[in-house]
Amino acid sequence: MATAYVETSALIRALLEGDQRLEKRLGRSKRVVTSTLTFLEAHRTLRWAEIEGRADRALLRSARGKLRSLEQAWHQRAVDSTVLARGRDTFPVEPIRALDAIHVATALLWREQVEEVVVFSCDRRVRENADALGLGVQPL
């Protein structure tokens, strides 16, 4: 089974919208990887949801607990000079936002370390670029 790269939009869907398909599909993965950026974005999104009242306290408490557990369990790659250099390069589907470029670049760099990477994302531009670069894409 392939290595799963989880981008923030898929993680947030699982945490805030209760989409359990992500957990089921990740359970079949050889390894789960992501960027350190993913956890920063996820924490900020939960804070935003709290401030705007888009989620109740129980859901946010549960989501934060799951997020902390995942931070310990998933392999993470820092946003380093190699990631940033790849993120500055051209992508097949332009324009791509800076943070999305960091995610796609990180997934590509993970692919150099493992045989196959499947990107879990709900973001159209991340999905299009991952697909164009030969990475698998979920959910279908």
Sequence and secondary structure as in RCSB ss.txt:
>XXXX:A:sequence
MATAYVETSALIRALLEGDQRLEKRLGRSKRVVTSTLTFLEAHRTLRWAEIEGRADRALLRSARGKLRSLEQAWH
QRAVDSTVLARGRDTFPVEPIRALDAIHVATALLWREQVEEVVVFSCDRRVRENADALGLGVQPL
>XXXX:A:secstr
  EEEE HHHHHHHHHH  THHHHHHTTSSEEEEEHHHHHHHHHHHHHHHHHT S HHHHHHHHHHHHHHHHHSE
EE   HHHHHHHHS  SS    HHHHHHHHHHHHHHHHSS EEEE   HHHHHHHHHTT EEE  
